[in-house]
Amino acid sequence: MRDDKPSGSLRALFLERYNDFRSQLKRRLGSEDLAHDAMQEAFLKVNDMPPGGSIQQPAAYLFRVALNIACLLYTSDAADEEDSV
């Protein structure tokens, strides 16, 4: 089946490097669960990306998307914990 979405090549690269990105996130964040959750959210974001210009360093871009999502998840979890105290 042919993928007509322009973000298809980014999605393919994301899937190809999924385990590498998750391992990098785990090392950086110190949490397997947070890395896993961030990767799931990042996939949804990459999958829904509209057509756009070219990205010069797509692997670095994809990792940064996942890292940014992880940071948002972490701060959201921390705020939830603070509210429950």
C-alpha positions as CSV (number, residue, x, y, z in Angstrom):
1,M,0.0,0.0,0.0
2,R,1.4,3.4,-1.0
3,D,1.4,6.2,1.6
4,D,0.5,9.5,0.1
5,K,1.0,11.5,3.3
6,P,4.1,13.7,3.0
7,S,4.9,13.0,6.6
8,G,5.2,9.3,5.6
9,S,8.9,9.4,5.4
10,L,9.1,11.0,8.9
11,R,6.8,8.3,10.2
12,A,8.9,5.6,8.5
13,L,12.0,7.0,10.1
14,F,10.3,7.3,13.5
15,L,9.2,3.6,13.4
16,E,12.7,2.5,12.1
17,R,14.4,4.3,15.0
18,Y,11.7,3.8,17.6
19,N,13.8,1.6,20.0
20,D,16.8,3.9,19.6
21,F,14.8,7.0,20.5
22,R,13.1,5.2,23.4
23,S,16.5,4.1,24.8
24,Q,17.9,7.6,24.5
25,L,14.9,9.0,26.3
26,K,15.1,6.4,29.0
27,R,18.8,7.3,29.6
28,R,18.1,11.0,29.6
29,L,15.0,10.9,31.8
30,G,15.8,7.9,34.0
31,S,12.3,6.4,33.5
32,E,11.2,3.6,31.2
33,D,7.5,4.5,31.7
34,L,8.0,8.2,30.9
35,A,10.1,7.3,27.8
36,H,7.4,4.8,26.6
37,D,4.5,7.3,27.2
38,A,6.5,10.1,25.4
39,M,7.2,7.8,22.4
40,Q,3.5,6.9,22.1
41,E,2.5,10.6,22.1
42,A,5.3,11.5,19.7
43,F,4.1,8.8,17.2
44,L,0.6,10.3,17.3
45,K,2.0,13.8,16.7
46,V,4.3,12.6,13.8
47,N,1.5,10.6,12.3
48,D,-0.8,13.7,12.2
49,M,1.8,16.1,10.9
50,P,0.5,18.2,8.0
51,P,2.5,18.4,4.8
52,G,5.4,20.9,5.2
53,G,8.9,21.9,4.1
54,S,11.9,19.7,4.3
55,I,13.6,19.0,7.6
56,Q,17.4,19.1,7.4
57,Q,18.0,16.6,10.2
58,P,14.9,14.5,10.5
59,A,16.2,12.0,13.2
60,A,17.3,14.9,15.4
61,Y,13.9,16.6,14.8
62,L,12.0,13.4,15.7
63,F,14.0,12.9,18.9
64,R,13.4,16.5,19.9
65,V,9.7,16.1,19.4
66,A,9.7,13.1,21.7
67,L,11.9,14.8,24.3
68,N,9.6,17.9,24.3
69,I,6.6,15.7,24.8
70,A,8.4,13.9,27.7
71,C,9.1,17.2,29.3
72,L,5.5,18.2,29.1
73,L,4.4,14.8,30.5
74,Y,6.9,15.1,33.3
75,T,5.8,18.6,34.3
76,S,2.1,17.6,34.1
77,D,2.8,14.6,36.3
78,A,4.7,16.7,38.8
79,A,1.9,19.3,38.9
80,D,-0.7,16.6,39.5
81,E,1.4,15.2,42.4
82,E,1.8,18.6,43.9
83,D,-2.0,19.3,43.7
84,S,-2.7,16.0,45.5
85,V,-0.5,16.9,48.5
